[in-house]
C-alpha cells in the first residue's frame, strides 16, 4: 500500500483510489481467456489501456502546470 499522505497533499486519483485497479483489467481478461469470449479479453485490454492513457495525460498536465510559467497577457 502507499504511504500516508501529509495533510494538505493532493490525492492522486490514479494511485490512491480504487481506480488504480483498472490498470490490472487486462490481467483478469487473460486469466479468464479460456472461459470468456475473445471480445471480453479485448475489452479488458481497452479498459487497462484507457487507465494508462488517462494517468499519463493527468501526470503530464500536472507537470506542465507546475513547471511552465503562466501565460503573459
C-alpha positions as CSV (number, residue, x, y, z in Angstrom):
1,X,0.0,0.0,0.0
2,X,1.1,3.6,-0.4
3,X,2.4,5.7,2.4
4,X,0.0,8.0,4.2
5,X,0.0,11.5,2.7
6,X,0.8,14.6,4.7
7,X,-2.0,16.9,5.5
8,X,-3.0,19.2,2.7
9,X,-1.4,16.9,0.0
10,X,-3.4,16.4,-3.2
11,X,-4.9,13.0,-3.6
12,X,-3.8,11.2,-6.7
13,X,-7.0,9.7,-8.3
14,X,-5.0,7.1,-10.3
15,X,-2.8,5.8,-7.4
16,X,-4.6,6.4,-4.2
17,X,-8.1,5.2,-5.0
18,X,-9.8,2.0,-6.3
19,X,-9.3,3.4,-9.9
20,X,-5.8,2.1,-9.8
21,X,-7.1,-1.5,-10.2
22,X,-8.5,-0.7,-13.6
23,X,-4.9,-0.9,-14.8
24,X,-5.0,-4.6,-14.0
25,X,-8.1,-5.3,-16.0
26,X,-6.1,-7.0,-18.8
27,X,-4.6,-9.5,-16.3
28,X,-8.2,-10.5,-15.4
29,X,-9.1,-10.8,-19.0
30,X,-6.1,-13.0,-19.7
31,X,-6.8,-15.2,-16.6
32,X,-10.3,-16.0,-17.9
33,X,-9.3,-16.1,-21.6
34,X,-10.4,-19.8,-22.0
35,X,-13.7,-19.2,-20.3
36,X,-15.0,-16.0,-21.9
37,X,-15.4,-14.8,-25.5
38,X,-12.4,-13.1,-27.1
39,X,-14.3,-9.7,-27.1
40,X,-14.2,-9.7,-23.3
41,X,-10.4,-10.2,-23.3
42,X,-10.1,-7.3,-25.9
43,X,-12.4,-5.2,-23.7
44,X,-10.2,-5.8,-20.7
45,X,-7.2,-4.5,-22.7
46,X,-9.2,-1.5,-23.7
47,X,-10.0,-0.7,-20.0
48,X,-6.4,-1.2,-19.0
49,X,-5.1,0.9,-21.8
50,X,-7.6,3.7,-21.1
51,X,-6.4,3.8,-17.5
52,X,-2.8,4.1,-18.5
53,X,-3.5,6.8,-21.1
54,X,-5.7,8.8,-18.6
55,X,-3.0,8.5,-15.9
56,X,-0.3,9.7,-18.3
57,X,-2.3,12.6,-19.5
58,X,-3.1,13.6,-16.0
59,X,0.5,13.4,-14.8
60,X,1.7,15.3,-17.9
61,X,-0.9,18.1,-17.4
62,X,0.1,18.5,-13.8
63,X,3.8,18.6,-14.6
64,X,3.1,21.2,-17.3
65,X,1.2,23.4,-14.9
66,X,3.9,23.0,-12.3
67,X,6.9,23.9,-14.4
68,X,5.6,26.3,-17.0
69,X,5.1,29.9,-16.2
70,X,1.6,31.3,-16.6
71,X,0.9,32.9,-20.0
72,X,1.5,36.6,-20.3
73,X,-1.4,38.7,-21.3
